[in-house]
Amino acid sequence: MVQPKQIPREEFPMSQAFSSGMIPLQVDCDHEIFWYTRDVVYQEREEMPLHLQLLLQSADPSSPEKSFPLIVLIPGSAFHKQDVPGAVGLAGLLACRGFSVALVEYRPSEVAPFPAQMLDAKAAVRYMKRNAEKYRIDPEKVVLMGDSSGGHTALMAAFTQGISSLEEPEESQISSFVRGVIDLYAPVNIATMNEELSTQDHTGPDSPEGYLIGRKPVLENPQLVEPTVVTRYISQTREIPPVLIFHGSNDELVPFSQSCELYDALKQKGKKAAFYQILGAHHGGKEFWCTQVLDKIEAFIREVIEPIE
């Protein structure tokens, strides 16, 4: 019987055991390995505890000091209750590119109207930065990403950082600032969504947008709508992170013109932005997770974190 010995992993010897017919295979690791950690509570709200689904990179044990860029990903849900675990598979496509990913649950609009969703996203960013060492992420290399209503939430969280009326007191004073924001077909101005053809009502009190402002008619409540409009936070003097936008040309739910409105405002104010119209794509779908789009997302993230390498 061979007694166990404490041998460093990298010094452990090759086995001399042999089976006739076995095939030795030399492999090259061509993608990252990540681990799924579910239902991490990042904020205890009066209404409900809020959870993260974490896809964390598995660093080389011989390099315990290594940390990874983080994507804080907010799944869409028309501002209602999200199926966050259902987005883990798609998030894995990003994790395979060498990023850790935190999927964010926010308070649904029927529980808490705007700005609850955006405040929750900021709280998630702060939680991950506060626990950067535990999760082996780089707190200086964080980007926000969201689709549909999650895109609106991501944009709002990125664009309003430091605005006192849209921040919560934080004992730790950890900033929610991010290096970039990726928007997939998000609503930008809920007051103009009815100006282009859609298969969904965007103005009634029971519409997603009506629920966002407290289940009220959108066009009759401009004072409630105005704070939710993403473009109102874009100015030449205010710093906002670079923006990457994707939107399907045939989006039946969130009009394509919403992304045009955002991109035009960003360019007019001299902000860094890129905008891709996905030809033939509708509201979501595999087109937004194909290799061409993932390549552009990865390139964008690598570029915005590059200055602090």
Helices and strands as residue ranges (DSSP letters): G 9-11, E 34-44, E 49-57, E 68-74, G 85-87, H 88-95, E 100-104, H 116-130, H 132-135, E 137-147, H 149-159, G 164-166, E 180-184, G 193-195, H 208-212, H 222-225, G 226-228, G 230-233, E 243-248, H 257-268, E 273-278, G 286-289, H 291-305, G 306-308
